[in-house]
Amino acid sequence: MNVDKNLLKEWDKTYVWHPFTQMAEYVQMEPIIIERGEGCWLVDTEGNKYLDAVGSIWCNVHGYNVKELNEALCQQAEKIAHSTLLGLSNVPATILAKKLVEITPEGLNHVFYTDDGSTAMESALKMAYQFWQLKGKKKKTKFVKLDEAYHGDTIGSVSIGGIDLFHSMFKELMFETYKIPSPYPYRFNGTKEECRDYVLQKLKELLEEKHEEIAAVVLEPLVQAAAGIIVHPEGFLKGVRELCNEYDVLLILDEVATGFGKTGKMFACQWENVTPDIMAISKGLTAGYMPLAATMATDRVYEAFWGGDYGSGKTFFHGHTFTGNQLGCAVALANIKLFEEKGYPESLAPKIEYLYKRLNEELSELKHVGDIRGKGFMVGIELVKDKKTKEGFSWKDNVGRRVSRRIVEKGVFTRPLGPVLVIMPPLAISEDEIDFMVKTYKEAIVEVLGN
Ligand SMILES: *Cc1c(COP(=O)(O)O)cnc(C)c1O
């Protein structure tokens, strides 16, 4: 793979179609081509180093090029890289399934392997739908979603998404859903508790009227990441769980972004002692090494599919080629072992506290920083035009992108969500790196927008 670095840049611009990217804009800029990683840093073909403030879009956990994870991958590759889970099982997928049942909330006893966040959610939707068909409640076919929700990019996942910029183009292809507001305290006229109760009331009214046709409520627990790191008020998730119980509707939680320590607990729903009926996990599952996901289900869900012959409709006819992939499962096991050895996520508490202390010290006084919010290592910094009135910038101002570009030029990799700057680093980030990261965000905000 010894291709001249300038030629690589040319090939990148010519042949690679980048995700979530306007290519006409992309090709105007000098591409950054990553060659290797060291700790929490990415190194490009020019030898430039970037501290990764977003953990390769929220999946990296222990940093790059981690000895224990590399070894797990190599050792597995020398045995077998992949064999199918259709009619066969394999060693790491079996051990990992048991492990996942142990570390996830009590009651999620069954692991259906998928490939990535989108397929994990797609499977969750089909599972919930078929569950009610098998239970004889054939009218329960609809899903409730939150405004600004994001669950991936396949059509089912897009149908339960609520981000117009990404999703409205495909509306003819999407199935019908019910939408409730997102509990977004910064943009709510009232206290956090009022914000929570307002949305719970909306959900209650909807379920009261429509529960007979509703299969499940779908939710990113505690933090809606892609929406701009919206942090839900305390008690919201618990309230949703109670309403789902009251109206006999399943609760599907998407822990794809929040799982594996990102909020300061292993899974976000553990903050409120909630067990969903179905839960999707992916990003941090392999510490950001390999695409692997799982859709986990309770006994109640699993047992509805139990028995009968293939013609009886009780089989879950779903599964992907690389389901239960050995390389992914082996790395996931090594990842969970590292969590145990490092005492994650409990041992992260002082570092999380330090992060917010530094953010508040450096950024809270800046005149265009409207809100600094987060849970654990998921942080959003919302830039506003007018701090008093909370008036936002126009999308034409492109503030998130302009500031983020400056941050990257200064040696920290980040990617914004509209006007919200994002921080979601590997859990392994050090205090010195936190200092450098926060200082860089501050400098970039001041240089682009003034102080
Ligand atoms: C990233 C993400 C997904 C989609 O995962 P992919 O692996 O990109 O398909 C789904 N849900 C949430 C909450 C995510 O953050």
The ligand as an SDF file (V2000), in Angstrom:
LIG
                    3D

 15 15  0  0  0  0  0  0  0  0999 V2000
  -25.0270    6.1360   14.9200 C   0  0  0  0  0  0  0  0  0  0  0  0
  -26.3920    5.8280   15.4030 C   0  0  0  0  0  0  0  0  0  0  0  0
  -27.2070    4.9140   14.7390 C   0  0  0  0  0  0  0  0  0  0  0  0
  -26.8280    4.2920   13.4250 C   0  0  0  0  0  0  0  0  0  0  0  0
  -25.7360    3.4690   13.5290 O   0  0  0  0  0  0  0  0  0  0  0  0
  -24.9260    3.0480   12.2050 P   0  0  0  0  0  0  0  0  0  0  0  0
  -23.8930    2.1270   12.7270 O   0  0  0  0  0  0  0  0  0  0  0  0
  -24.3610    4.3260   11.6610 O   0  0  0  0  0  0  0  0  0  0  0  0
  -25.8810    2.4240   11.2810 O   0  0  0  0  0  0  0  0  0  0  0  0
  -28.4320    4.5950   15.2880 C   0  0  0  0  0  0  0  0  0  0  0  0
  -28.8360    5.1720   16.4240 N   0  0  0  0  0  0  0  0  0  0  0  0
  -28.0830    6.0670   17.0910 C   0  0  0  0  0  0  0  0  0  0  0  0
  -28.5870    6.6500   18.3710 C   0  0  0  0  0  0  0  0  0  0  0  0
  -26.8420    6.4510   16.5920 C   0  0  0  0  0  0  0  0  0  0  0  0
  -26.1160    7.3720   17.2140 O   0  0  0  0  0  0  0  0  0  0  0  0
  1  2  1  0
  2  3  1  0
  2 14  2  0
  3  4  1  0
  3 10  2  0
  4  5  1  0
  5  6  1  0
  6  7  2  0
  6  8  1  0
  6  9  1  0
 10 11  1  0
 11 12  2  0
 12 13  1  0
 12 14  1  0
 14 15  1  0
M  END
$$$$
